[in-house]
Amino acid sequence: MVLTGSILFDNDGEEVYKAGQSVTGILKYNVEKPTEFASIYISLVGKGKCSWTLMNANPNIPPITLMSNKNYVYLTKNLVDDTNNKGPQNGNYEYPFDFILPSDIPSTYKDKYVNIAYKIVVKFEIRSIVNSVEKIKNEITVCGNVKPCSPEPFTVEFDKKVFAVTKRKRVEIEATLEKTLVAPGENITLSLMVNNDSSVPLTIKTELFEHLTYEASGRYYRFKNPVKSTTRYSSSIKKKEISKVTCTVPTLPKLYSIQHAELFTLEYRIHITVIFPFPHRNASIDVPVVIGETEDLLECHFLDNYEPAISMIFTKRKTEDSVEEKSSYSCERKAVEFGSIERMI
């Protein structure tokens, strides 16, 4: 090897770059003996790769590997041209660099099936009878911008028919999110208006889920996982009762929605379950929410086909009277003006 080098960044010790931000630094390298370079390309490269293997039950049929690739950014500059750095080089050299990340790129992410990565790559092509190439590279962590998935406030209405001896009774629920985009670590406030016209009591359960969608070779792989420590239960809502319930769904600082990747999405949804006593069946629905920061207020904290179970109607509603915030998850107070009971979970 005729040279050694390193890539140093000017981000004041910060570990994450934000989409739309400049990536600046200095390339330092040492050429051990006089060497003429045909080119020295310094590049900012961002790529995504998604793949998995399909196994066949028949051992005589080989497995199939599905794969998709995506280029998110490629910016490059040649440090050797007709006027610059011509002729042999020998000794120590330094070159500053400055690249601007696009604003519509996904965050850095890696798991078993997908890898989204960004790096600064320097490629030295040595001029000789047979050109040889040497590389220096350094990865960077990028935090992408996100956008709300729905208007604010966002309202979902759904109902459940409960069997009774005389006739079917109906439970009607209206769920409203005042904010459909929250910062990592910020609590999500979900307001529920519950009209329990049935003859049985019920309980509301809320839990945050992550929904992952992978795409490779035109095929999709989807699954979901519950987010730990985000489950909350309301107190019992009595039969023939109208209640206003405020649910606080926590998020974690390392949670972040992945958008703009095309071959992969990471979404979050609040799973609302209406729990009825046996033998009645529970009812559930998902409310989408985005976790992250917009381009104007981006501040990253991370380092490291959908069908509802019951009918629903999407409507855009005016902001309802705000509910007094409480730190307790089991606070209850009478609301004379509503003629109902107001709870917080």
N, C-alpha and C positions, 0 to 999 in steps of 0.2 A: 504494500500500500504506500503510495507516494505522498498522501496527505492525510491530515487529521483535522477535525473541525467540530464546531458546536453551534447550536442555534439558541440565542438568548432572547427572551421576550421582555417588553417594556410595559407590563401590565400591573406594576406596583405590587407584585406578589399575589394578585388575585388568581384564583384557580379556574375561573369560568369567563369565557368571552360571550357577549350577547350578540344576537343576530343584528346586523346593521352597524356593529362596532368595528373600529379599526384594529387590525392585528399588526402591531409594530414590534420591531426588535432589531437585532444585529446578527449577521452571519459572520462567524470568525473561523478562519481555517489557516492551516500551516502547510506549505508545500516543502517537502523535505529535500528535493533536488530540482534543478531547473526542469520545468514541465510546461509544454504548450497545450492549452486547452482549446478544443474546437468550439466548445460551448460550456457555459455554467448557467443552468436554469434554476431559478428559485421560484417555487410554486406554492400556492395555497390550494389544497385539494380537499374536497368533501365528497364522500361516496356513501351509498347505502347498498347493502346486499342482504337478500332474504332467501333462505333455502331450507328445504326439509326433504326427507326421503320417504317414499311410499313403498312399503313392503307388500309383497303378494303372498297370499296363502299357499299358492303353488310354488314349491321350492325350485321348480324348473324355470320359472319366470324371474329374471333378474329384477332387483329393485329399481325404481325410477327416482332420480333426483330432480326436484323442481327448483328452479332458481330464477330470481329477478335481480337486476342491478339498476342503480340510479345514480347519476352524477348530479350533485347539488351545487358545486362551485368548482371552477378551475381557472385560476388567475396565475399567470406566469410572466417572468421577465428574464431575458438573457443578459447576463453580466458581461458577456464577451460579444462585441460587435465590431464593425469596421473601424471605429474610433476608440473603443475602450478595450483595455487589457489585451492588446495584441502582443504576440511574442511570448517567450517563455516566462513563467512565474517561478519565484523562489523566495521563501520566507513567510512572514505572517501578513494576513490580509483581513480587513473588516469591511463589511458592506451593510448599511442599514436597509431595512425593507419595511414596506407599509402596504398592507392589503385591507380592503374594506369588505366585510362579510355581507352578503345579501340579507335583506330583511325577511325574506320568505323561505327560510331554510329550517329543517327540523332540528330538534335538540340531539345532542350526542346520546346514543342509546345502544345497549348490547345485551342480548340474551341468547338462548339456545338456538333461535331461528333467525334472528336479524342482528345486523351490526351497522350502525350509522356512525361514521368516524370522520374527523377532520385532522389534517396535519400540514405542516410546512415541510416540503421536500426540496432538497438541493441535489441536483444531478450534475456531476462533473464528467464531461466527455473529453477524454485525453486524446489529443491528435497524435496519431501514429500510423504505421502501415495497417494495423488492425486496431480500430478505435476501441478503447475500453471505457467502461463507465463505472464511476463510484458514486455512492449516494450517502447523504446525511438526512435524517428525518426526525421530526419531533411532533408528537400529537398534541392537540389542544382540545379542551372541552368547550362545547358551544351550547348555549341555552337559547332556544328558538322562541319567537313570538307566538302568541296564541290569540284566537278571536272567539267571542261568545258564539255558542252554537244555536242560540235562540234569542228572541227579543226579551227585554226586561220591562216590567216583571213578566214572568212566564207562569201560566196557569194550566193545570191539567184537571179535568173533571172526570170522575168515573163512579160507577155504582155497582152494587152487588145485591142480587135478589136472594133473600133468606127464606127458606121454606117454613111455613107455619101450617097448623091444622086447618085454619079457616081459609087463609089465602096467603100468597107470597108477600112478604114485607121487603122493603127496599132500604139499603144503606147507601147514602149518597155522600161522596167526599170530594172536596175541592182543595187541591194542593197548589200553593203559590210560592214561587221563588222570587224574591225581590232582586237578587243578584244571581245571574247564571254564570258569571266568571268570578272566581275568588283566587286570592293569592295562596301559595303553598303555606300551610299552617293556619290559615284563617278558617274560622268556623262558618259553616253554611247554615243559614236560617231558613227553615221550611215551615210555612204556615198552613195548617189544615183546618178546614171547616167541615165538621163531621155531623151529619144528620142521621142518627141511628133510629130509624123508624121500625126496627125489628123488635122481636120479643126476647132477644138475648143480648148480654153485654158483649163488648169487644175491646180489643187492645190494639194499638198501633205500634208496629215495629219499623224502625228505619235503620238502614245499613248502607255504607258506601261500597260500591263494587268497581273494580277496574275491568274494562272490556278491551281485549286485544284482538286486532284483526291483521293477519299476515296475507300477503299476496305474492305468489311465485308462479311463473309460467301460466298466468291466467286463472289459477286456482286459489281458493281462499281457505284459510284456516282460522277459526274463531274460537275463543274461549274466554271465560270470565273468572275472576277471583275476588273474594271478599277482602276488604282492607281491614286489617286487624285493629281492634280497639275503637271501632266506629259504630258499634251496635247500640241502639237506644230503644227503650220501651216507654210507652205512655202509661199512665194509670188507667184503670178500667173505665170505659165509657158505658154508662148504664143504658138499658133499653129505654126507648122513647125519649132520648135525650139529644139535644143539640149542643155540641161542644166546639170550642175553638182551641186547637192544640198547636203550640209552637215547638217545633223540633229543632234541636241544635245538633247538626251532624259535623263532627270534627274532621279536619284533614291533617296531614302530616307534612312537615317542612320539605321532605324529599319527594313528595308526590308532584307530578308535573304531566300535563297532557301533551301528547306528541301529535302535532299537525304538520302538514306540508311534506310528509315523507313519501306519499303515494303507495309505496310497497308495504307500509305499516302504519297503523294508527293505535294510539293508546287513549281511550276515552274513560270518563268516569260517569257513573249514574247512581243516583240515590234509589235504592230498592225499598219501596214502601209496601209493607205487608199488613193487611187487616186480619187479625187473628180472632177467629170465632171458636166458641166451645164445641167439643165433639157432640154430634156427628157432622156438624156443618163444615164445609170446606173453606179454607182461607182464600183470600183474594189478594192480588199483588199487582204492582205497576212500577215502571222505572221512570225517573225524572232525570234528564241529562244535565250535567254541569261540567264546566271547564275549569281546570286548575292550572294556573300559570299567571303570566304577566303579559300585558299588551306592549306594543313597540314603544309607547310613550313612557310607561311605568315599569319597564322590565327590570326585575331584580331576582336573580336566580339563587335558589337555596340548595339545589341538589348537587351532590358530588358523586358520588358513586353512580242473516236477515232477521230483524228484530220484530216480534209480535207480542203485544201485551196479553196478559192472562185474562183481562176483562176489557170491555169496551171503554174507549176514552175519547174525549173531545178536546182539541187544543183551541184555546181562546186567549185573546189578549185583553186583559182587564186593567182598569185603573187601579192605582195603588190603594189598598184597603187601609183602614185605620191601623196604625202600627200597634204592636203588642208590646207592653212594657217588658224590657229584658230582665231576666233573673239569672243569677249564677247557679241556682239549684236546678236539678233535672226533674224534680218532682214537686214543683210549686203549683198550688191551685188556689184560685180566688173567684169569688162570685162576681159576675158582670151583669149588673142590673139592666144597663142600657141595651145589652144584647139579648136579655132573657135566656142566657145560657151559662155554661161553666167554661172558664178559660184555663187551659193547662199549658205547662211547658215541660218538654222532655229533653 
